[in-house]
């Protein structure tokens, strides 16, 4: 007969089941909240379609998040195969309005298959274009250390307190108008005593301003002291579209080409030399814009433009103005940034969600 000491050794430990790996989960809405905090959607261009694009029926838990530059059917199958619960697609797979969801078009099939497999789909796109330390800052580091500033700076996301105007006026008998001004929605009144009268500051929205002017017009003599100031949104430092990069040390155009190749992991690029320039011409200032950058880069004073794509005539314009142009194809100018974005997201989610970068995502254009 075995002694009790030996029996205890043979029996499984009561807590042995706790030693298996712990599954970390995060609610979809919490993940989306973190993504918005990382890259505020208010930074995105007005024409863009950003944010949560496909939402499975709640509650939806996220354990694995797949990052991709483009959500193709191949990438979607990859996401399903690895058991992902969410896909972050840099480019929004839903851009133009979908009038039906059928198997007849590949983008419609994406939405259907995503919902069938309970895959949420999110896109930050131009919010990350504008973001400080976003895709354009990453692209701007292609030539080495530099000082970069946005080509087109973003403005603050909202006016202080939501007010758009300040109306000031002087009045010695405010009792007839003050209560009516204080009752206005989206308005705040402050009073500053002067020698023989009071000065009033009305911070307000545009609609409240029009109502206040109607009220004040009933009292003669106020117009002479009225002043209206429109509040301008101040620029957000380091945030905006494109980057103008002043290099710490100038490089030749030929050296710039090789550095861009290494930075993007590409064997080939397209180069247009600016008028009067050679491969040995110096690059001191570079303007970059990930994706399709002509609308941002046009007319910017730089030795070199680096972007994904420009039309033939846009390249001709740039060359005629003395700017050399490097084109690397649209998604090649963005895809390498996904590794940095993966680290930023993983840190913000505190390791509660596994974040991986797609192996199937690739530029559709090949050099043959």
C-alpha positions in Angstrom: 0.0 0.0 0.0 1.3 3.4 -0.9 1.7 5.9 1.9 -0.2 9.2 1.9 3.0 11.0 1.1 3.4 9.2 -2.2 -0.3 9.6 -3.1 0.0 13.3 -2.8 2.9 13.3 -5.3 0.8 11.3 -7.8 -2.3 13.5 -7.6 -2.4 16.7 -9.7 -2.0 19.9 -7.9 -5.4 21.7 -7.3 -3.9 24.8 -8.9 -2.2 23.1 -11.8 -4.9 24.3 -14.3 -3.9 27.9 -13.5 -0.5 27.5 -15.0 -1.8 27.5 -18.6 -1.3 30.8 -20.5 -3.8 33.5 -19.5 -5.9 34.8 -22.4 -5.9 38.5 -22.5 -9.0 40.1 -23.8 -10.2 43.7 -24.3 -13.7 44.9 -25.2 -13.8 46.3 -28.8 -15.1 49.7 -27.6 -12.1 50.0 -25.2 -9.7 49.2 -28.0 -11.3 51.8 -30.3 -11.1 54.3 -27.5 -7.3 53.7 -27.2 -6.9 53.9 -31.0 -8.7 57.3 -31.0 -6.5 58.6 -28.2 -3.4 57.5 -30.1 -4.4 59.1 -33.4 -7.4 61.5 -32.9 -9.8 61.2 -35.8 -10.3 64.9 -35.7 -6.9 65.2 -37.3 -8.0 63.3 -40.4 -8.9 65.1 -43.6 -12.6 66.0 -44.0 -12.9 63.8 -47.2 -11.6 60.7 -45.4 -13.5 57.8 -43.9 -11.8 56.9 -40.7 -12.6 55.1 -37.4 -14.6 51.9 -36.8 -15.9 50.8 -40.2 -17.2 47.3 -39.4 -18.5 46.3 -36.0 -19.7 42.8 -35.1 -22.7 42.6 -32.8 -21.7 43.5 -29.3 -20.3 42.4 -27.0 -17.1 41.8 -29.0 -13.9 40.9 -27.4 -10.5 41.5 -29.0 -7.6 39.1 -28.3 -5.6 39.5 -31.6 -5.4 42.6 -33.8 -3.9 42.4 -37.3 -2.4 45.5 -38.9 -2.3 45.9 -42.7 -1.9 48.7 -45.2 -4.7 47.4 -47.4 -7.4 45.0 -46.5 -7.6 42.7 -49.4 -9.3 39.3 -49.6 -6.0 37.6 -49.1 -5.3 39.6 -45.9 -8.8 38.9 -44.7 -8.2 35.2 -45.1 -4.9 35.6 -43.2 -6.8 37.3 -40.3 -9.4 34.6 -40.1 -6.7 31.9 -40.3 -4.8 33.3 -37.3 -7.9 33.8 -35.2 -7.8 37.6 -35.2 -10.8 39.5 -33.8 -10.0 42.8 -35.4 -8.2 44.3 -38.4 -6.6 47.8 -38.5 -6.4 48.7 -42.2 -4.4 51.8 -42.8 -6.4 52.6 -45.9 -10.2 52.4 -45.3 -11.6 49.4 -47.2 -14.9 51.2 -47.2 -14.6 54.6 -48.8 -17.3 55.1 -51.4 -20.8 54.3 -50.3 -21.9 50.7 -50.5 -25.5 50.4 -51.8 -25.6 46.6 -51.3 -23.7 43.8 -49.7 -23.4 40.9 -52.2 -20.7 38.5 -53.4 -20.5 40.4 -56.7 -17.8 42.9 -55.7 -14.7 42.3 -53.7 -15.2 45.2 -51.3 -18.7 44.0 -50.5 -17.4 40.5 -50.0 -14.9 41.9 -47.4 -17.7 43.4 -45.3 -19.8 40.2 -45.5 -16.9 37.9 -44.6 -15.7 40.2 -41.8 -19.1 40.1 -40.2 -19.5 36.3 -40.8 -16.2 35.8 -39.0 -16.8 38.4 -36.3 -13.9 40.6 -37.4 -14.0 44.3 -36.5 -12.4 46.7 -39.0 -10.9 50.0 -38.1 -9.0 52.6 -40.2 -6.9 55.6 -39.0 -5.6 56.7 -42.4 -5.0 60.5 -42.6 -5.2 60.8 -38.8 -1.9 58.9 -38.8 -0.7 61.1 -41.7 -1.1 64.2 -39.6 0.0 62.6 -36.3 3.2 63.7 -34.7 5.6 60.7 -34.9 3.2 59.3 -37.5 3.7 58.0 -41.0 5.2 61.2 -42.4 7.7 61.6 -39.5 8.7 58.0 -40.1 9.1 58.6 -43.9 11.1 61.8 -43.2 13.7 59.9 -41.3 14.7 58.1 -44.6 17.7 60.3 -45.2 18.9 60.4 -41.6 18.7 63.0 -38.7 16.7 66.1 -39.6 14.6 68.8 -38.2 11.1 68.5 -39.6 8.0 70.6 -39.5 4.5 70.0 -40.9 4.0 71.4 -44.4 0.4 72.1 -43.7 -0.1 72.4 -39.9 -3.3 71.1 -38.2 -5.2 73.4 -36.0 -6.5 72.7 -32.5 -9.3 70.2 -32.4 -11.8 72.6 -30.9 -12.1 76.2 -29.7 -11.6 76.8 -25.9 -15.0 76.0 -24.4 -16.5 75.6 -27.9 -16.7 79.3 -28.4 -16.0 80.9 -31.8 -16.3 84.7 -31.1 -15.8 87.3 -28.4 -18.1 90.3 -28.4 -17.1 93.2 -26.2 -19.2 96.3 -25.4 -19.5 99.1 -22.8 -22.7 99.7 -21.0 -23.8 101.9 -18.0 -27.2 100.4 -17.6 -26.9 96.6 -18.2 -30.0 95.5 -16.3 -32.2 95.5 -19.4 -29.9 93.3 -21.5 -27.7 91.3 -19.2 -30.3 88.7 -18.1 -31.2 88.1 -21.8 -27.5 87.6 -22.7 -26.9 85.2 -19.8 -29.9 83.1 -21.0 -28.3 82.5 -24.4 -27.2 79.0 -25.2 -23.5 78.6 -26.0 -22.6 81.9 -24.4 -20.8 83.1 -21.3 -20.8 86.7 -20.1 -18.1 88.3 -18.0 -18.2 91.8 -16.5 -15.2 94.2 -16.0 -15.9 97.5 -14.0 -14.7 100.7 -15.6 -14.8 104.3 -14.2 -18.4 105.2 -15.1 -19.7 102.0 -16.8 -19.1 98.3 -17.1 -17.3 96.5 -20.0 -18.8 93.2 -21.0 -17.1 90.2 -22.7 -19.4 87.7 -24.4 -17.8 84.5 -25.4 -20.1 82.7 -27.7 -20.8 80.5 -30.7 -21.8 82.0 -34.1 -25.5 81.4 -33.5 -25.3 83.0 -30.1 -23.4 86.0 -31.5 -26.3 86.7 -34.0 -28.8 86.5 -31.2 -26.7 88.8 -28.9 -26.4 91.4 -31.7 -30.2 91.4 -32.1 -30.7 92.0 -28.4 -28.0 94.7 -28.2 -29.4 96.5 -31.2 -32.5 97.4 -29.2 -30.3 99.7 -27.0 -29.1 102.9 -28.7 -25.5 103.9 -28.3 -24.0 100.4 -27.8 -22.8 100.0 -31.4 -20.0 102.6 -31.0 -18.3 100.5 -28.3 -18.8 97.1 -29.8 -15.9 94.9 -30.9 -16.1 91.4 -32.3 -13.1 89.1 -32.4 -13.2 85.8 -34.3 -11.3 83.1 -32.4 -8.7 81.5 -34.6 -7.7 77.9 -33.9 -4.0 77.9 -33.0 -1.8 75.4 -34.9 -0.8 72.2 -33.1 2.9 71.9 -33.0 4.4 69.0 -34.9 1.0 67.9 -36.2 -0.1 68.3 -39.8 0.1 66.9 -43.4 3.5 66.2 -44.9 6.9 67.1 -43.5 9.5 69.6 -44.5 12.8 68.1 -43.4 16.1 70.0 -43.0 18.9 67.5 -42.9 21.6 67.7 -40.3 24.1 67.0 -43.1 23.4 67.4 -46.8 23.6 64.3 -49.1 23.8 63.8 -52.8 20.7 62.8 -54.7 22.3 59.4 -55.5 23.0 58.9 -51.8 19.5 59.9 -51.0 18.1 57.3 -53.4 20.1 54.6 -51.7 19.0 55.7 -48.2 15.4 55.7 -49.2 15.7 52.2 -50.7 17.1 50.9 -47.4 14.6 52.7 -45.3 11.7 51.3 -47.3 13.2 47.9 -48.0 12.9 48.3 -51.8 15.2 47.3 -54.6 13.9 50.0 -57.1 12.5 53.5 -57.0 11.6 56.0 -59.7 13.6 59.2 -59.9 13.1 62.5 -61.8 16.0 65.0 -61.6 15.0 68.6 -61.1 15.9 71.0 -63.9 19.7 71.7 -63.8 20.3 68.9 -61.2 22.5 65.8 -61.5 22.9 62.7 -59.3 25.7 64.5 -57.4 23.6 67.6 -56.7 23.1 68.3 -53.0 20.0 67.7 -50.9 19.7 70.0 -47.9 15.9 70.1 -47.6 13.5 67.3 -48.4 9.7 67.5 -48.5 7.8 64.2 -47.9 4.2 63.1 -48.0 3.2 59.5 -47.7 0.8 58.1 -50.3 -0.2 60.5 -53.1 1.5 63.7 -52.2 1.2 66.2 -55.0 -1.5 68.3 -53.4 0.7 68.8 -50.3 4.1 69.0 -52.0 3.3 71.3 -54.8 5.3 74.6 -54.6 7.1 73.6 -51.4 10.7 75.0 -51.4 12.7 71.8 -51.2 15.6 70.2 -53.1 13.8 66.8 -53.1 10.2 65.6 -53.0 9.6 62.1 -51.6 6.2 60.5 -52.0 4.4 57.4 -53.2 2.9 58.6 -56.4 2.4 61.7 -58.6 0.9 62.1 -62.0 3.1 62.6 -65.1 2.2 66.3 -65.4 2.7 66.9 -61.6 6.2 65.5 -61.9 6.9 67.7 -65.0 5.8 70.8 -62.9 8.1 69.8 -60.0 11.1 69.2 -62.3 10.6 72.5 -64.1 10.7 74.3 -60.7 14.0 72.6 -59.9 12.7 69.9 -57.5 13.9 66.4 -57.9 11.3 63.7 -57.2 11.5 60.2 -55.8 8.4 58.0 -56.2 8.2 54.6 -54.4 4.6 53.7 -55.2 1.7 54.6 -52.9 1.6 51.9 -50.3 5.4 51.4 -50.2 5.6 54.9 -48.7 3.4 53.7 -45.8 3.8 50.0 -45.2 7.1 50.1 -43.3 5.4 52.5 -40.7 3.1 49.6 -39.6 6.0 48.2 -37.5 6.2 51.4 -35.5 2.5 51.7 -35.3 2.4 48.1 -34.0 4.7 49.1 -31.1 2.7 52.2 -30.3 -0.6 50.3 -30.2 0.8 47.4 -28.2 2.2 49.8 -25.6 -1.1 51.7 -25.3 -3.1 48.4 -24.9 -0.7 47.4 -22.2 -0.1 43.9 -23.7 -3.8 42.9 -23.3 -4.2 42.4 -27.0 -1.7 40.6 -29.3 -0.8 43.0 -32.2 0.7 41.6 -35.3 1.6 42.9 -38.8 0.2 41.2 -41.9 2.6 39.0 -43.9 0.2 38.9 -46.9 -0.1 42.7 -47.3 2.0 43.9 -50.3 2.0 46.6 -53.0 -0.1 45.5 -56.0 2.6 46.9 -58.4 5.6 44.8 -59.3 8.8 45.6 -61.2 9.0 42.9 -64.0 
